[in-house]
Amino acid sequence: MLRILFGTNSIDYDDLEAAAKGGGSIPNWVALKASEIGDHVLICTHERGFVAEAEIASRSRPDMFGKKHVYRADISNITLLRTAVPLPDVRR
């Protein structure tokens, strides 16, 4: 299943870049409740648009983001896209 996950700020992109270069994973990324291990994900940030692809590496679990209830999952096999795809380009 293909899922789309969002990063919330520029630090998220920095984490993605470091994990992609180091072959690592990122724990506790905000994900969908229905996410399952092995799901393919595209990752989008508000500043850059679609920037990476990855894989869900853990079951989603409930958490809080500020005052909002969210689900989180670990992501792995992170690969940065050669060129980011800005959201305005997707809207067209």
Phi, psi and omega in degrees: 000136175269129178237155174245126178244150182246141168267153185259341182201181183293335177297324178300318178296318179300318177296317178299315181298315180295317180293322179295318180289324184266359181070020183267190178235170178236123178278154168061040175282140178297126186223176178279148178302323183279000180300141179232152178305131179096348177300138176277136180231145167256137184247131184238138171244153182297325184282325189244344185089211180285124188235341186204163169236155183200190181224141175290129186246359179209165175292147177287148182220147182291148180201183176240143173235101190066239179258008184257142174282131178222174170242149180230151175213157174280147175238147181217183181051048185278129178229125176287141174291146180302321178226128176297148178250103183297148180302321178301328178292326180289325182295334183291000000 
